Amino acid sequence: MSSRNTLRLNPKKLLRSKWTAAQPRNKEKHFIVTKVVEPETPLHAIESIELEALHSRRVLVLPWLELSDRSKWLQGWL
């Protein structure tokens, strides 16, 4: 990923944040972070999040750092 195509994120501020899929599928364009998956031990970093599609209520689990890729995700609802 090029630096122009990435976004700096803080995993502690992801809960309830809003996202737009850069390439929507199945009318799923707008998403909200419904859960930050906690690591097994507090010494480990947060690795994944749950995103819920507003249109279908389908839940996606993905690495939280994937949200920093602007070719896939745009911050906010556009």
PDB file of N, CA, C and O in Angstrom, chain B, residues numbered from 101:
ATOM      1  N   MET B 101       0.827  -1.185   0.000  1.00  0.00           N
ATOM      2  CA  MET B 101       0.000   0.000   0.000  1.00  0.00           C
ATOM      3  C   MET B 101       0.867   1.242   0.000  1.00  0.00           C
ATOM      4  O   MET B 101       1.844   1.324   0.745  1.00  0.00           O
ATOM      5  N   SER B 102       0.526   2.182  -0.808  1.00  0.00           N
ATOM      6  CA  SER B 102       1.271   3.426  -0.806  1.00  0.00           C
ATOM      7  C   SER B 102       0.780   4.299   0.333  1.00  0.00           C
ATOM      8  O   SER B 102      -0.349   4.143   0.797  1.00  0.00           O
ATOM      9  N   SER B 103       1.622   5.217   0.786  1.00  0.00           N
ATOM     10  CA  SER B 103       1.239   6.061   1.914  1.00  0.00           C
ATOM     11  C   SER B 103       0.061   6.959   1.551  1.00  0.00           C
ATOM     12  O   SER B 103      -0.702   7.356   2.432  1.00  0.00           O
ATOM     13  N   ARG B 104      -0.100   7.282   0.276  1.00  0.00           N
ATOM     14  CA  ARG B 104      -1.207   8.104  -0.176  1.00  0.00           C
ATOM     15  C   ARG B 104      -2.526   7.329  -0.085  1.00  0.00           C
ATOM     16  O   ARG B 104      -3.600   7.926  -0.008  1.00  0.00           O
ATOM     17  N   ASN B 105      -2.438   6.023  -0.095  1.00  0.00           N
ATOM     18  CA  ASN B 105      -3.621   5.170  -0.108  1.00  0.00           C
ATOM     19  C   ASN B 105      -3.964   4.624   1.276  1.00  0.00           C
ATOM     20  O   ASN B 105      -4.874   3.804   1.402  1.00  0.00           O
ATOM     21  N   THR B 106      -3.244   5.069   2.328  1.00  0.00           N
ATOM     22  CA  THR B 106      -3.502   4.551   3.663  1.00  0.00           C
ATOM     23  C   THR B 106      -3.975   5.659   4.589  1.00  0.00           C
ATOM     24  O   THR B 106      -3.735   6.843   4.354  1.00  0.00           O
ATOM     25  N   LEU B 107      -4.645   5.244   5.635  1.00  0.00           N
ATOM     26  CA  LEU B 107      -5.202   6.147   6.622  1.00  0.00           C
ATOM     27  C   LEU B 107      -4.704   5.709   7.985  1.00  0.00           C
ATOM     28  O   LEU B 107      -4.675   4.513   8.275  1.00  0.00           O
ATOM     29  N   ARG B 108      -4.309   6.656   8.831  1.00  0.00           N
ATOM     30  CA  ARG B 108      -3.863   6.308  10.180  1.00  0.00           C
ATOM     31  C   ARG B 108      -5.080   6.193  11.081  1.00  0.00           C
ATOM     32  O   ARG B 108      -5.918   7.093  11.123  1.00  0.00           O
ATOM     33  N   LEU B 109      -5.173   5.081  11.800  1.00  0.00           N
ATOM     34  CA  LEU B 109      -6.316   4.816  12.665  1.00  0.00           C
ATOM     35  C   LEU B 109      -5.868   4.459  14.068  1.00  0.00           C
ATOM     36  O   LEU B 109      -4.778   3.926  14.273  1.00  0.00           O
ATOM     37  N   ASN B 110      -6.721   4.758  15.023  1.00  0.00           N
ATOM     38  CA  ASN B 110      -6.498   4.371  16.409  1.00  0.00           C
ATOM     39  C   ASN B 110      -7.505   3.274  16.745  1.00  0.00           C
ATOM     40  O   ASN B 110      -8.708   3.537  16.722  1.00  0.00           O
ATOM     41  N   PRO B 111      -7.062   2.061  17.055  1.00  0.00           N
ATOM     42  CA  PRO B 111      -8.008   0.958  17.301  1.00  0.00           C
ATOM     43  C   PRO B 111      -8.943   1.212  18.475  1.00  0.00           C
ATOM     44  O   PRO B 111     -10.025   0.628  18.537  1.00  0.00           O
ATOM     45  N   LYS B 112      -8.543   2.075  19.411  1.00  0.00           N
ATOM     46  CA  LYS B 112      -9.385   2.353  20.573  1.00  0.00           C
ATOM     47  C   LYS B 112     -10.568   3.255  20.232  1.00  0.00           C
ATOM     48  O   LYS B 112     -11.501   3.373  21.027  1.00  0.00           O
ATOM     49  N   LYS B 113     -10.543   3.891  19.067  1.00  0.00           N
ATOM     50  CA  LYS B 113     -11.622   4.794  18.671  1.00  0.00           C
ATOM     51  C   LYS B 113     -12.479   4.224  17.544  1.00  0.00           C
ATOM     52  O   LYS B 113     -13.258   4.956  16.933  1.00  0.00           O
ATOM     53  N   LEU B 114     -12.347   2.937  17.265  1.00  0.00           N
ATOM     54  CA  LEU B 114     -13.074   2.333  16.140  1.00  0.00           C
ATOM     55  C   LEU B 114     -14.530   2.004  16.440  1.00  0.00           C
ATOM     56  O   LEU B 114     -15.371   2.070  15.543  1.00  0.00           O
ATOM     57  N   LEU B 115     -14.843   1.651  17.678  1.00  0.00           N
ATOM     58  CA  LEU B 115     -16.195   1.223  18.011  1.00  0.00           C
ATOM     59  C   LEU B 115     -17.211   2.295  17.622  1.00  0.00           C
ATOM     60  O   LEU B 115     -17.055   3.467  17.966  1.00  0.00           O
ATOM     61  N   ARG B 116     -18.243   1.883  16.909  1.00  0.00           N
ATOM     62  CA  ARG B 116     -19.329   2.732  16.397  1.00  0.00           C
ATOM     63  C   ARG B 116     -18.886   3.721  15.332  1.00  0.00           C
ATOM     64  O   ARG B 116     -19.629   4.647  15.009  1.00  0.00           O
ATOM     65  N   SER B 117     -17.689   3.545  14.778  1.00  0.00           N
ATOM     66  CA  SER B 117     -17.278   4.419  13.681  1.00  0.00           C
ATOM     67  C   SER B 117     -17.972   3.972  12.397  1.00  0.00           C
ATOM     68  O   SER B 117     -18.352   2.810  12.255  1.00  0.00           O
ATOM     69  N   LYS B 118     -18.131   4.905  11.469  1.00  0.00           N
ATOM     70  CA  LYS B 118     -18.887   4.667  10.239  1.00  0.00           C
ATOM     71  C   LYS B 118     -17.943   4.583   9.045  1.00  0.00           C
ATOM     72  O   LYS B 118     -16.960   5.318   8.951  1.00  0.00           O
ATOM     73  N   TRP B 119     -18.272   3.655   8.125  1.00  0.00           N
ATOM     74  CA  TRP B 119     -17.414   3.398   6.976  1.00  0.00           C
ATOM     75  C   TRP B 119     -18.241   3.189   5.715  1.00  0.00           C
ATOM     76  O   TRP B 119     -19.372   2.704   5.765  1.00  0.00           O
ATOM     77  N   THR B 120     -17.652   3.566   4.583  1.00  0.00           N
ATOM     78  CA  THR B 120     -18.269   3.348   3.279  1.00  0.00           C
ATOM     79  C   THR B 120     -17.364   2.435   2.471  1.00  0.00           C
ATOM     80  O   THR B 120     -16.158   2.665   2.375  1.00  0.00           O
ATOM     81  N   ALA B 121     -17.953   1.397   1.891  1.00  0.00           N
ATOM     82  CA  ALA B 121     -17.179   0.496   1.033  1.00  0.00           C
ATOM     83  C   ALA B 121     -16.829   1.236  -0.258  1.00  0.00           C
ATOM     84  O   ALA B 121     -17.706   1.827  -0.888  1.00  0.00           O
ATOM     85  N   ALA B 122     -15.575   1.210  -0.650  1.00  0.00           N
ATOM     86  CA  ALA B 122     -15.148   1.874  -1.885  1.00  0.00           C
ATOM     87  C   ALA B 122     -15.739   1.187  -3.108  1.00  0.00           C
ATOM     88  O   ALA B 122     -15.979   1.832  -4.129  1.00  0.00           O
ATOM     89  N   GLN B 123     -15.973  -0.114  -3.009  1.00  0.00           N
ATOM     90  CA  GLN B 123     -16.573  -0.883  -4.099  1.00  0.00           C
ATOM     91  C   GLN B 123     -17.726  -1.710  -3.513  1.00  0.00           C
ATOM     92  O   GLN B 123     -17.546  -2.886  -3.199  1.00  0.00           O
ATOM     93  N   PRO B 124     -18.909  -1.099  -3.364  1.00  0.00           N
ATOM     94  CA  PRO B 124     -20.040  -1.797  -2.733  1.00  0.00           C
ATOM     95  C   PRO B 124     -20.448  -3.057  -3.494  1.00  0.00           C
ATOM     96  O   PRO B 124     -20.342  -3.125  -4.718  1.00  0.00           O
ATOM     97  N   ARG B 125     -20.917  -4.049  -2.739  1.00  0.00           N
ATOM     98  CA  ARG B 125     -21.434  -5.297  -3.305  1.00  0.00           C
ATOM     99  C   ARG B 125     -22.772  -5.600  -2.644  1.00  0.00           C
ATOM    100  O   ARG B 125     -22.954  -5.342  -1.454  1.00  0.00           O
ATOM    101  N   ASN B 126     -23.703  -6.146  -3.410  1.00  0.00           N
ATOM    102  CA  ASN B 126     -25.021  -6.531  -2.897  1.00  0.00           C
ATOM    103  C   ASN B 126     -25.724  -5.380  -2.171  1.00  0.00           C
ATOM    104  O   ASN B 126     -26.373  -5.593  -1.147  1.00  0.00           O
ATOM    105  N   LYS B 127     -25.596  -4.182  -2.695  1.00  0.00           N
ATOM    106  CA  LYS B 127     -26.202  -2.968  -2.118  1.00  0.00           C
ATOM    107  C   LYS B 127     -25.664  -2.643  -0.731  1.00  0.00           C
ATOM    108  O   LYS B 127     -26.242  -1.823  -0.019  1.00  0.00           O
ATOM    109  N   GLU B 128     -24.568  -3.276  -0.345  1.00  0.00           N
ATOM    110  CA  GLU B 128     -23.952  -3.007   0.952  1.00  0.00           C
ATOM    111  C   GLU B 128     -22.861  -1.960   0.771  1.00  0.00           C
ATOM    112  O   GLU B 128     -21.754  -2.260   0.324  1.00  0.00           O
ATOM    113  N   LYS B 129     -23.197  -0.740   1.123  1.00  0.00           N
ATOM    114  CA  LYS B 129     -22.272   0.374   0.945  1.00  0.00           C
ATOM    115  C   LYS B 129     -21.848   0.959   2.294  1.00  0.00           C
ATOM    116  O   LYS B 129     -20.669   1.241   2.513  1.00  0.00           O
ATOM    117  N   HIS B 130     -22.811   1.137   3.189  1.00  0.00           N
ATOM    118  CA  HIS B 130     -22.531   1.767   4.477  1.00  0.00           C
ATOM    119  C   HIS B 130     -22.441   0.725   5.585  1.00  0.00           C
ATOM    120  O   HIS B 130     -23.257  -0.192   5.678  1.00  0.00           O
ATOM    121  N   PHE B 131     -21.420   0.898   6.420  1.00  0.00           N
ATOM    122  CA  PHE B 131     -21.136  -0.045   7.499  1.00  0.00           C
ATOM    123  C   PHE B 131     -20.849   0.713   8.786  1.00  0.00           C
ATOM    124  O   PHE B 131     -20.464   1.882   8.767  1.00  0.00           O
ATOM    125  N   ILE B 132     -21.044   0.018   9.906  1.00  0.00           N
ATOM    126  CA  ILE B 132     -20.691   0.570  11.208  1.00  0.00           C
ATOM    127  C   ILE B 132     -19.922  -0.505  11.984  1.00  0.00           C
ATOM    128  O   ILE B 132     -20.253  -1.689  11.915  1.00  0.00           O
ATOM    129  N   VAL B 133     -18.901  -0.081  12.714  1.00  0.00           N
ATOM    130  CA  VAL B 133     -18.135  -1.018  13.546  1.00  0.00           C
ATOM    131  C   VAL B 133     -18.972  -1.309  14.786  1.00  0.00           C
ATOM    132  O   VAL B 133     -19.228  -0.417  15.594  1.00  0.00           O
ATOM    133  N   THR B 134     -19.393  -2.556  14.932  1.00  0.00           N
ATOM    134  CA  THR B 134     -20.242  -2.946  16.056  1.00  0.00           C
ATOM    135  C   THR B 134     -19.464  -3.627  17.179  1.00  0.00           C
ATOM    136  O   THR B 134     -19.954  -3.739  18.303  1.00  0.00           O
ATOM    137  N   LYS B 135     -18.255  -4.077  16.870  1.00  0.00           N
ATOM    138  CA  LYS B 135     -17.465  -4.754  17.901  1.00  0.00           C
ATOM    139  C   LYS B 135     -15.986  -4.682  17.556  1.00  0.00           C
ATOM    140  O   LYS B 135     -15.592  -4.871  16.405  1.00  0.00           O
ATOM    141  N   VAL B 136     -15.185  -4.410  18.556  1.00  0.00           N
ATOM    142  CA  VAL B 136     -13.733  -4.522  18.436  1.00  0.00           C
ATOM    143  C   VAL B 136     -13.386  -5.818  19.156  1.00  0.00           C
ATOM    144  O   VAL B 136     -13.586  -5.931  20.365  1.00  0.00           O
ATOM    145  N   VAL B 137     -12.870  -6.789  18.424  1.00  0.00           N
ATOM    146  CA  VAL B 137     -12.578  -8.102  18.995  1.00  0.00           C
ATOM    147  C   VAL B 137     -11.342  -7.975  19.873  1.00  0.00           C
ATOM    148  O   VAL B 137     -10.246  -7.668  19.405  1.00  0.00           O
ATOM    149  N   GLU B 138     -11.554  -8.222  21.161  1.00  0.00           N
ATOM    150  CA  GLU B 138     -10.459  -8.091  22.131  1.00  0.00           C
ATOM    151  C   GLU B 138      -9.484  -9.256  21.993  1.00  0.00           C
ATOM    152  O   GLU B 138      -9.895 -10.376  21.690  1.00  0.00           O
ATOM    153  N   PRO B 139      -8.186  -8.998  22.215  1.00  0.00           N
ATOM    154  CA  PRO B 139      -7.194 -10.077  22.153  1.00  0.00           C
ATOM    155  C   PRO B 139      -7.372 -11.040  23.332  1.00  0.00           C
ATOM    156  O   PRO B 139      -8.034 -10.724  24.321  1.00  0.00           O
ATOM    157  N   GLU B 140      -6.771 -12.206  23.200  1.00  0.00           N
ATOM    158  CA  GLU B 140      -6.862 -13.217  24.271  1.00  0.00           C
ATOM    159  C   GLU B 140      -6.266 -12.723  25.583  1.00  0.00           C
ATOM    160  O   GLU B 140      -6.793 -12.998  26.661  1.00  0.00           O
ATOM    161  N   THR B 141      -5.181 -12.005  25.478  1.00  0.00           N
ATOM    162  CA  THR B 141      -4.558 -11.437  26.680  1.00  0.00           C
ATOM    163  C   THR B 141      -4.363  -9.937  26.459  1.00  0.00           C
ATOM    164  O   THR B 141      -4.205  -9.491  25.322  1.00  0.00           O
ATOM    165  N   PRO B 142      -4.375  -9.167  27.530  1.00  0.00           N
ATOM    166  CA  PRO B 142      -4.203  -7.720  27.391  1.00  0.00           C
ATOM    167  C   PRO B 142      -2.850  -7.305  26.805  1.00  0.00           C
ATOM    168  O   PRO B 142      -2.687  -6.170  26.358  1.00  0.00           O
ATOM    169  N   LEU B 143      -1.896  -8.214  26.806  1.00  0.00           N
ATOM    170  CA  LEU B 143      -0.569  -7.884  26.274  1.00  0.00           C
ATOM    171  C   LEU B 143      -0.542  -7.865  24.749  1.00  0.00           C
ATOM    172  O   LEU B 143       0.373  -7.301  24.150  1.00  0.00           O
ATOM    173  N   HIS B 144      -1.538  -8.478  24.121  1.00  0.00           N
ATOM    174  CA  HIS B 144      -1.583  -8.531  22.667  1.00  0.00           C
ATOM    175  C   HIS B 144      -2.397  -7.370  22.112  1.00  0.00           C
ATOM    176  O   HIS B 144      -3.263  -6.816  22.790  1.00  0.00           O
ATOM    177  N   ALA B 145      -2.104  -7.018  20.883  1.00  0.00           N
ATOM    178  CA  ALA B 145      -2.805  -5.909  20.231  1.00  0.00           C
ATOM    179  C   ALA B 145      -4.144  -6.384  19.665  1.00  0.00           C
ATOM    180  O   ALA B 145      -4.334  -7.567  19.383  1.00  0.00           O
ATOM    181  N   ILE B 146      -5.063  -5.437  19.506  1.00  0.00           N
ATOM    182  CA  ILE B 146      -6.342  -5.723  18.852  1.00  0.00           C
ATOM    183  C   ILE B 146      -6.049  -6.125  17.415  1.00  0.00           C
ATOM    184  O   ILE B 146      -5.257  -5.479  16.729  1.00  0.00           O
ATOM    185  N   GLU B 147      -6.689  -7.191  16.966  1.00  0.00           N
ATOM    186  CA  GLU B 147      -6.418  -7.675  15.618  1.00  0.00           C
ATOM    187  C   GLU B 147      -7.590  -7.517  14.661  1.00  0.00           C
ATOM    188  O   GLU B 147      -7.381  -7.280  13.471  1.00  0.00           O
ATOM    189  N   SER B 148      -8.822  -7.644  15.157  1.00  0.00           N
ATOM    190  CA  SER B 148      -9.944  -7.619  14.226  1.00  0.00           C
ATOM    191  C   SER B 148     -11.142  -6.862  14.785  1.00  0.00           C
ATOM    192  O   SER B 148     -11.221  -6.555  15.974  1.00  0.00           O
ATOM    193  N   ILE B 149     -12.076  -6.575  13.871  1.00  0.00           N
ATOM    194  CA  ILE B 149     -13.298  -5.858  14.198  1.00  0.00           C
ATOM    195  C   ILE B 149     -14.472  -6.547  13.513  1.00  0.00           C
ATOM    196  O   ILE B 149     -14.291  -7.359  12.605  1.00  0.00           O
ATOM    197  N   GLU B 150     -15.678  -6.209  13.964  1.00  0.00           N
ATOM    198  CA  GLU B 150     -16.884  -6.647  13.282  1.00  0.00           C
ATOM    199  C   GLU B 150     -17.559  -5.422  12.684  1.00  0.00           C
ATOM    200  O   GLU B 150     -17.825  -4.438  13.373  1.00  0.00           O
ATOM    201  N   LEU B 151     -17.826  -5.506  11.395  1.00  0.00           N
ATOM    202  CA  LEU B 151     -18.535  -4.444  10.673  1.00  0.00           C
ATOM    203  C   LEU B 151     -19.920  -4.949  10.329  1.00  0.00           C
ATOM    204  O   LEU B 151     -20.072  -6.084   9.878  1.00  0.00           O
ATOM    205  N   GLU B 152     -20.934  -4.121  10.536  1.00  0.00           N
ATOM    206  CA  GLU B 152     -22.293  -4.508  10.180  1.00  0.00           C
ATOM    207  C   GLU B 152     -22.781  -3.629   9.036  1.00  0.00           C
ATOM    208  O   GLU B 152     -22.701  -2.402   9.104  1.00  0.00           O
ATOM    209  N   ALA B 153     -23.290  -4.273   7.978  1.00  0.00           N
ATOM    210  CA  ALA B 153     -23.854  -3.543   6.844  1.00  0.00           C
ATOM    211  C   ALA B 153     -25.210  -2.982   7.247  1.00  0.00           C
ATOM    212  O   ALA B 153     -26.037  -3.706   7.800  1.00  0.00           O
ATOM    213  N   LEU B 154     -25.447  -1.713   6.979  1.00  0.00           N
ATOM    214  CA  LEU B 154     -26.723  -1.114   7.344  1.00  0.00           C
ATOM    215  C   LEU B 154     -27.863  -1.670   6.511  1.00  0.00           C
ATOM    216  O   LEU B 154     -28.972  -1.843   7.017  1.00  0.00           O
ATOM    217  N   HIS B 155     -27.610  -1.951   5.249  1.00  0.00           N
ATOM    218  CA  HIS B 155     -28.664  -2.422   4.337  1.00  0.00           C
ATOM    219  C   HIS B 155     -29.167  -3.820   4.690  1.00  0.00           C
ATOM    220  O   HIS B 155     -30.375  -4.053   4.739  1.00  0.00           O
ATOM    221  N   SER B 156     -28.254  -4.739   4.932  1.00  0.00           N
ATOM    222  CA  SER B 156     -28.627  -6.148   5.117  1.00  0.00           C
ATOM    223  C   SER B 156     -28.433  -6.670   6.544  1.00  0.00           C
ATOM    224  O   SER B 156     -28.908  -7.756   6.877  1.00  0.00           O
ATOM    225  N   ARG B 157     -27.741  -5.903   7.379  1.00  0.00           N
ATOM    226  CA  ARG B 157     -27.382  -6.324   8.741  1.00  0.00           C
ATOM    227  C   ARG B 157     -26.380  -7.478   8.761  1.00  0.00           C
ATOM    228  O   ARG B 157     -26.149  -8.082   9.809  1.00  0.00           O
ATOM    229  N   ARG B 158     -25.788  -7.785   7.609  1.00  0.00           N
ATOM    230  CA  ARG B 158     -24.766  -8.827   7.542  1.00  0.00           C
ATOM    231  C   ARG B 158     -23.514  -8.336   8.274  1.00  0.00           C
ATOM    232  O   ARG B 158     -23.159  -7.161   8.189  1.00  0.00           O
ATOM    233  N   VAL B 159     -22.852  -9.239   8.988  1.00  0.00           N
ATOM    234  CA  VAL B 159     -21.665  -8.888   9.770  1.00  0.00           C
ATOM    235  C   VAL B 159     -20.417  -9.443   9.091  1.00  0.00           C
ATOM    236  O   VAL B 159     -20.373 -10.608   8.698  1.00  0.00           O
ATOM    237  N   LEU B 160     -19.418  -8.601   8.963  1.00  0.00           N
ATOM    238  CA  LEU B 160     -18.113  -8.990   8.430  1.00  0.00           C
ATOM    239  C   LEU B 160     -17.094  -8.903   9.553  1.00  0.00           C
ATOM    240  O   LEU B 160     -17.096  -7.939  10.319  1.00  0.00           O
ATOM    241  N   VAL B 161     -16.236  -9.883   9.656  1.00  0.00           N
ATOM    242  CA  VAL B 161     -15.117  -9.834  10.597  1.00  0.00           C
ATOM    243  C   VAL B 161     -13.862  -9.684   9.757  1.00  0.00           C
ATOM    244  O   VAL B 161     -13.604 -10.490   8.863  1.00  0.00           O
ATOM    245  N   LEU B 162     -13.077  -8.642  10.048  1.00  0.00           N
ATOM    246  CA  LEU B 162     -11.857  -8.431   9.280  1.00  0.00           C
ATOM    247  C   LEU B 162     -10.789  -7.787  10.138  1.00  0.00           C
ATOM    248  O   LEU B 162     -11.092  -7.203  11.179  1.00  0.00           O
ATOM    249  N   PRO B 163      -9.547  -7.888   9.709  1.00  0.00           N
ATOM    250  CA  PRO B 163      -8.467  -7.231  10.457  1.00  0.00           C
ATOM    251  C   PRO B 163      -8.718  -5.727  10.485  1.00  0.00           C
ATOM    252  O   PRO B 163      -9.035  -5.142   9.449  1.00  0.00           O
ATOM    253  N   TRP B 164      -8.587  -5.100  11.624  1.00  0.00           N
ATOM    254  CA  TRP B 164      -8.914  -3.685  11.729  1.00  0.00           C
ATOM    255  C   TRP B 164      -8.025  -2.814  10.848  1.00  0.00           C
ATOM    256  O   TRP B 164      -8.445  -1.743  10.411  1.00  0.00           O
ATOM    257  N   LEU B 165      -6.805  -3.262  10.588  1.00  0.00           N
ATOM    258  CA  LEU B 165      -5.902  -2.470   9.747  1.00  0.00           C
ATOM    259  C   LEU B 165      -6.362  -2.394   8.293  1.00  0.00           C
ATOM    260  O   LEU B 165      -5.908  -1.529   7.543  1.00  0.00           O
ATOM    261  N   GLU B 166      -7.271  -3.303   7.888  1.00  0.00           N
ATOM    262  CA  GLU B 166      -7.792  -3.245   6.516  1.00  0.00           C
ATOM    263  C   GLU B 166      -8.573  -1.946   6.286  1.00  0.00           C
ATOM    264  O   GLU B 166      -8.672  -1.482   5.150  1.00  0.00           O
ATOM    265  N   LEU B 167      -9.123  -1.363   7.340  1.00  0.00           N
ATOM    266  CA  LEU B 167      -9.864  -0.104   7.200  1.00  0.00           C
ATOM    267  C   LEU B 167      -8.974   1.057   6.776  1.00  0.00           C
ATOM    268  O   LEU B 167      -9.471   2.064   6.272  1.00  0.00           O
ATOM    269  N   SER B 168      -7.682   0.931   6.972  1.00  0.00           N
ATOM    270  CA  SER B 168      -6.770   2.011   6.589  1.00  0.00           C
ATOM    271  C   SER B 168      -6.470   2.021   5.098  1.00  0.00           C
ATOM    272  O   SER B 168      -5.819   2.946   4.611  1.00  0.00           O
ATOM    273  N   ASP B 169      -6.931   1.006   4.357  1.00  0.00           N
ATOM    274  CA  ASP B 169      -6.718   0.935   2.910  1.00  0.00           C
ATOM    275  C   ASP B 169      -7.845   1.690   2.207  1.00  0.00           C
ATOM    276  O   ASP B 169      -8.970   1.200   2.118  1.00  0.00           O
ATOM    277  N   ARG B 170      -7.534   2.880   1.714  1.00  0.00           N
ATOM    278  CA  ARG B 170      -8.547   3.739   1.081  1.00  0.00           C
ATOM    279  C   ARG B 170      -9.085   3.183  -0.229  1.00  0.00           C
ATOM    280  O   ARG B 170     -10.111   3.655  -0.717  1.00  0.00           O
ATOM    281  N   SER B 171      -8.420   2.197  -0.805  1.00  0.00           N
ATOM    282  CA  SER B 171      -8.956   1.589  -2.023  1.00  0.00           C
ATOM    283  C   SER B 171     -10.112   0.640  -1.690  1.00  0.00           C
ATOM    284  O   SER B 171     -10.854   0.225  -2.581  1.00  0.00           O
ATOM    285  N   LYS B 172     -10.264   0.291  -0.380  1.00  0.00           N
ATOM    286  CA  LYS B 172     -11.333  -0.602   0.058  1.00  0.00           C
ATOM    287  C   LYS B 172     -12.370   0.103   0.927  1.00  0.00           C
ATOM    288  O   LYS B 172     -13.567  -0.153   0.802  1.00  0.00           O
ATOM    289  N   TRP B 173     -11.907   0.996   1.812  1.00  0.00           N
ATOM    290  CA  TRP B 173     -12.786   1.617   2.800  1.00  0.00           C
ATOM    291  C   TRP B 173     -12.563   3.111   2.875  1.00  0.00           C
ATOM    292  O   TRP B 173     -11.428   3.582   2.820  1.00  0.00           O
ATOM    293  N   LEU B 174     -13.661   3.862   3.001  1.00  0.00           N
ATOM    294  CA  LEU B 174     -13.606   5.312   3.167  1.00  0.00           C
ATOM    295  C   LEU B 174     -14.253   5.638   4.504  1.00  0.00           C
ATOM    296  O   LEU B 174     -15.322   5.120   4.827  1.00  0.00           O
ATOM    297  N   GLN B 175     -13.601   6.501   5.284  1.00  0.00           N
ATOM    298  CA  GLN B 175     -14.109   6.818   6.606  1.00  0.00           C
ATOM    299  C   GLN B 175     -15.354   7.700   6.497  1.00  0.00           C
ATOM    300  O   GLN B 175     -15.378   8.656   5.722  1.00  0.00           O
ATOM    301  N   GLY B 176     -16.383   7.374   7.274  1.00  0.00           N
ATOM    302  CA  GLY B 176     -17.645   8.109   7.243  1.00  0.00           C
ATOM    303  C   GLY B 176     -18.602   7.514   6.233  1.00  0.00           C
ATOM    304  O   GLY B 176     -18.268   6.571   5.515  1.00  0.00           O
ATOM    305  N   TRP B 177     -19.809   8.083   6.187  1.00  0.00           N
ATOM    306  CA  TRP B 177     -20.795   7.622   5.203  1.00  0.00           C
ATOM    307  C   TRP B 177     -20.866   8.660   4.097  1.00  0.00           C
ATOM    308  O   TRP B 177     -21.291   9.795   4.310  1.00  0.00           O
ATOM    309  N   LEU B 178     -20.443   8.249   2.923  1.00  0.00           N
ATOM    310  CA  LEU B 178     -20.389   9.155   1.781  1.00  0.00           C
ATOM    311  C   LEU B 178     -21.508   8.871   0.815  1.00  0.00           C
ATOM    312  O   LEU B 178     -21.622   9.539  -0.212  1.00  0.00           O
TER     313      LEU B 178
END
